[in-house]
């Protein structure tokens, strides 16, 4: 795979690859949001350059959002344990 190097040194940057599974999930969530089904939304994103972005929006109960994000952390950690 070709890589793009930085002009002033540093690690080469990967060429972004479209993740169809990510696109499908985002489209599904967008449909739910447009239909009014989503009261609150929290996300964590890691880009192809390893940048991290997190945010939350909406008017969901704070405790429900904490529970949802805690469940996400559990699922990510569990997936890592299963794959090792």
C-alpha positions as CSV (number, residue, x, y, z in Angstrom):
1,X,0.0,0.0,0.0
2,X,1.3,3.5,-0.9
3,X,1.9,5.9,2.0
4,X,2.2,9.7,2.1
5,X,5.2,11.0,3.9
6,X,5.3,14.2,5.8
7,X,7.6,16.9,4.3
8,X,9.3,17.6,7.6
9,X,9.8,14.0,8.7
10,X,7.7,12.0,11.1
11,X,5.6,9.0,10.5
12,X,4.0,8.3,7.1
13,X,0.3,9.0,7.0
14,X,-2.0,6.1,5.9
15,X,-4.3,6.6,2.9
16,X,-7.8,6.7,4.3
17,X,-10.0,3.7,3.5
18,X,-13.8,3.9,3.4
19,X,-15.2,1.6,6.0
20,X,-18.6,0.5,4.7
21,X,-19.7,-0.8,8.1
22,X,-19.1,2.6,9.6
23,X,-20.9,4.4,6.8
24,X,-23.9,2.0,7.2
25,X,-24.1,2.5,11.0
26,X,-23.9,6.3,10.6
27,X,-26.7,6.2,8.0
28,X,-28.8,4.0,10.3
29,X,-28.3,6.4,13.2
30,X,-29.1,9.4,10.9
31,X,-32.4,7.8,9.9
32,X,-33.3,7.2,13.6
33,X,-32.4,10.8,14.5
34,X,-34.5,12.2,11.6
35,X,-37.5,10.2,12.8
36,X,-37.1,11.5,16.3
37,X,-36.1,8.2,17.8
38,X,-32.8,9.4,19.3
39,X,-33.1,11.6,22.4
40,X,-29.3,11.8,23.0
41,X,-26.2,10.8,21.1
42,X,-22.6,10.3,22.3
43,X,-19.7,9.3,20.1
44,X,-16.0,8.5,20.1
45,X,-14.1,8.6,16.8
46,X,-10.6,7.6,15.9
47,X,-9.5,8.9,12.5
48,X,-7.1,7.2,10.0
49,X,-4.5,9.7,11.3
50,X,-5.2,8.5,14.9
51,X,-6.9,11.8,15.9
52,X,-9.6,11.3,18.6
53,X,-12.9,13.2,18.7
54,X,-15.6,12.8,21.2
55,X,-18.9,14.6,21.8
56,X,-22.5,14.3,23.0
57,X,-25.6,16.1,21.9
58,X,-29.3,16.0,22.7
59,X,-31.5,16.1,25.8
60,X,-31.3,12.6,27.1
61,X,-31.1,12.1,30.8
62,X,-27.6,12.5,32.1
63,X,-27.7,9.1,33.9
64,X,-28.9,7.4,30.8
65,X,-26.1,8.9,28.8
66,X,-23.6,7.7,31.4
67,X,-25.0,4.2,31.3
68,X,-24.9,4.1,27.5
69,X,-21.3,5.3,27.4
70,X,-20.3,2.9,30.2
71,X,-21.9,0.0,28.1
72,X,-19.8,1.2,25.1
73,X,-16.6,1.1,27.1
74,X,-17.5,-2.4,28.3
75,X,-18.1,-3.6,24.8
76,X,-14.9,-2.1,23.4
77,X,-12.8,-3.6,26.3
78,X,-14.6,-7.0,25.9
79,X,-13.9,-7.1,22.2
80,X,-10.2,-6.5,22.9
81,X,-10.1,-9.3,25.4
82,X,-11.8,-11.7,23.0
83,X,-9.4,-11.0,20.2
84,X,-6.3,-11.6,22.2
